[in-house]
Amino acid sequence: GYPGLFASLATGNAVLVKPHPRAVLPLALTVQVAREVLAATGFDPNLVALAAERPGEGIAKTLAVRPEIRIIDYTGSTAFGDWLETHARQAQVYTEKAGVNTVIVESTDDYKGMLSNLAFSLSLYSGQMCTTPQNLLIPRDGIRTEEGSKSYDEVVADLARSVDGLLGDDARANGLLGAIVNPDVKARLEAAAGLGEVALASREVGNAEFPDAVVRTPVIVKLD
């Protein structure tokens, strides 16, 4: 949210920050500091305000279509991003929505490096980043590498081992994965195992400091 916030302030626009119900604290702190700085420099602190809501309250939809709202800078789910683009016609709407990111694995001259890179990309923030690759397309006949040809099954198995090796230590796994952000993500993770042949099952990673946090490793499923 920072680029949109500062761009609007720099161009003379007041900013209303509407955080996700599960991310109020960091943006509340941001708004608090922004208001203090505005007041200290002689501006009206109400140039930046916070509109917090409880889960399911739906304030965002009410605010988004008000005539005073002329710019909307949104990052989040595709469903609500599409809603904003359709209904907030009075505003200039900028959205960063989720995407289905695909990697085509055709050949490589650094097989182990490729596997390490993919394993890290699949694991970082438990695959919850909008930039996380979700679909890996591997030719049925395999790929060419500096070690010779690798079959489809070999590539999948080696990638599973690479992810398992990266996340084998719980302390390191916690640092890379972080917590599952909500029950919907956990449900999708569990349902993925039913889509095809599981090459790497997801496992829960314990966190002594935050015992209530749900930390899970990625699941790799082979699809025809």
ZAMARGU-4260 file (C-alpha; in steps of 0.2 Angstrom, whole numbers, plus 5000, padded with zeros to 4 digits):
<rodrens>
0) 5000/5000/5000 | 5015/5012/5002 | 5017/5017/4984 | 4999/5022/4982 | 4998/5031/4998
5) 5013/5042/4995 | 5009/5045/4976 | 4992/5051/4982 | 4999/5063/4995 | 5013/5069/4983
10) 4999/5074/4971 | 4988/5083/4983 | 4975/5069/4987 | 4969/5064/5004 | 4971/5045/5008
15) 4959/5033/5016 | 4968/5017/5021 | 4956/5002/5022 | 4966/4987/5028 | 4961/4969/5027
20) 4953/4964/5044 | 4968/4952/5047 | 4981/4966/5044 | 4975/4981/5053 | 4989/4983/5065
25) 5004/4987/5053 | 4993/4999/5043 | 4986/5007/5059 | 5004/5011/5064 | 5008/5018/5047
30) 4993/5029/5048 | 4997/5035/5065 | 5015/5040/5060 | 5008/5048/5044 | 4996/5059/5054
35) 5009/5064/5067 | 5021/5069/5053 | 5007/5079/5044 | 5002/5088/5060 | 5020/5092/5064
40) 5023/5100/5047 | 5007/5111/5048 | 4995/5100/5037 | 4979/5093/5042 | 4982/5076/5049
45) 4965/5070/5042 | 4974/5070/5025 | 4977/5052/5030 | 4964/5042/5039 | 4961/5023/5043
50) 4945/5014/5039 | 4946/4997/5049 | 4933/4984/5048 | 4928/4967/5056 | 4928/4952/5046
55) 4913/4951/5034 | 4908/4969/5038 | 4910/4975/5020 | 4915/4993/5022 | 4926/4992/5007
60) 4911/4990/4995 | 4902/5005/5003 | 4917/5016/5002 | 4923/5011/4985 | 4907/5018/4976
65) 4906/5034/4985 | 4908/5049/4973 | 4922/5057/4984 | 4933/5041/4980 | 4942/5045/4964
70) 4957/5034/4965 | 4957/5016/4971 | 4974/5007/4973 | 4970/4989/4978 | 4980/4973/4981
75) 4971/4957/4985 | 4960/4943/4978 | 4955/4942/4960 | 4936/4941/4965 | 4936/4958/4974
80) 4948/4966/4962 | 4935/4961/4948 | 4921/4968/4958 | 4930/4985/4960 | 4934/4986/4942
85) 4915/4983/4938 | 4907/4994/4951 | 4918/5008/4956 | 4915/5017/4939 | 4917/5034/4947
90) 4935/5031/4951 | 4952/5027/4943 | 4955/5009/4949 | 4972/5001/4950 | 4972/4983/4955
95) 4985/4970/4958 | 4976/4953/4958 | 4981/4935/4960 | 4988/4927/4945 | 4991/4909/4939
100) 5009/4909/4936 | 5017/4895/4926 | 5034/4889/4923 | 5039/4879/4908 | 5054/4867/4911
105) 5061/4863/4894 | 5080/4862/4897 | 5094/4868/4908 | 5112/4869/4909 | 5112/4869/4928
110) 5100/4855/4934 | 5103/4856/4953 | 5103/4875/4952 | 5086/4875/4943 | 5079/4863/4956
115) 5085/4874/4970 | 5077/4889/4963 | 5061/4881/4960 | 5061/4874/4977 | 5064/4891/4985
120) 5050/4899/4974 | 5038/4886/4979 | 5041/4887/4997 | 5043/4906/5001 | 5029/4912/5011
125) 5021/4895/5009 | 5017/4899/4991 | 5005/4913/4996 | 5014/4926/4986 | 5005/4932/4970
130) 5021/4929/4961 | 5023/4911/4967 | 5023/4898/4952 | 5009/4886/4954 | 5009/4876/4938
135) 5026/4868/4931 | 5024/4862/4913 | 5037/4848/4910 | 5037/4838/4893 | 5031/4820/4894
140) 5048/4815/4886 | 5058/4824/4899 | 5071/4838/4898 | 5088/4841/4892 | 5101/4845/4905
145) 5120/4846/4907 | 5119/4829/4916 | 5110/4821/4901 | 5091/4818/4898 | 5080/4818/4913
150) 5063/4810/4912 | 5047/4818/4918 | 5046/4807/4933 | 5064/4810/4937 | 5062/4829/4936
155) 5046/4828/4948 | 5055/4816/4960 | 5071/4827/4960 | 5060/4843/4963 | 5051/4834/4978
160) 5068/4829/4985 | 5074/4847/4983 | 5059/4855/4992 | 5060/4841/5006 | 5079/4845/5008
165) 5076/4864/5009 | 5062/4862/5022 | 5069/4847/5031 | 5075/4857/5046 | 5060/4865/5056
170) 5069/4881/5061 | 5074/4885/5043 | 5057/4879/5037 | 5048/4891/5048 | 5059/4906/5042
175) 5055/4902/5024 | 5037/4897/5025 | 5028/4908/5038 | 5011/4905/5044 | 4996/4900/5033
180) 4986/4916/5031 | 4968/4910/5033 | 4958/4894/5034 | 4953/4895/5015 | 4972/4893/5010
185) 4974/4878/5022 | 4958/4870/5014 | 4965/4872/4997 | 4981/4865/5002 | 4973/4850/5009
190) 4961/4848/4994 | 4976/4849/4981 | 4981/4831/4986 | 4965/4824/4978 | 4969/4832/4961
195) 4981/4819/4956 | 4996/4808/4961 | 5005/4816/4976 | 5024/4817/4973 | 5027/4827/4989
200) 5014/4827/5003 | 5012/4843/5014 | 5017/4842/5032 | 5014/4853/5047 | 5029/4862/5054
205) 5029/4865/5073 | 5033/4883/5079 | 5037/4884/5098 | 5036/4903/5098 | 5019/4903/5090
210) 5011/4887/5094 | 4994/4892/5087 | 5001/4897/5070 | 4998/4884/5055 | 5014/4882/5046
215) 5013/4869/5031 | 5026/4864/5018 | 5020/4864/4999 | 5012/4849/4991 | 5017/4843/4974
220) 5004/4834/4963 | 5007/4826/4946 | 4994/4830/4934 | 4992/4822/4916
</rodrens>
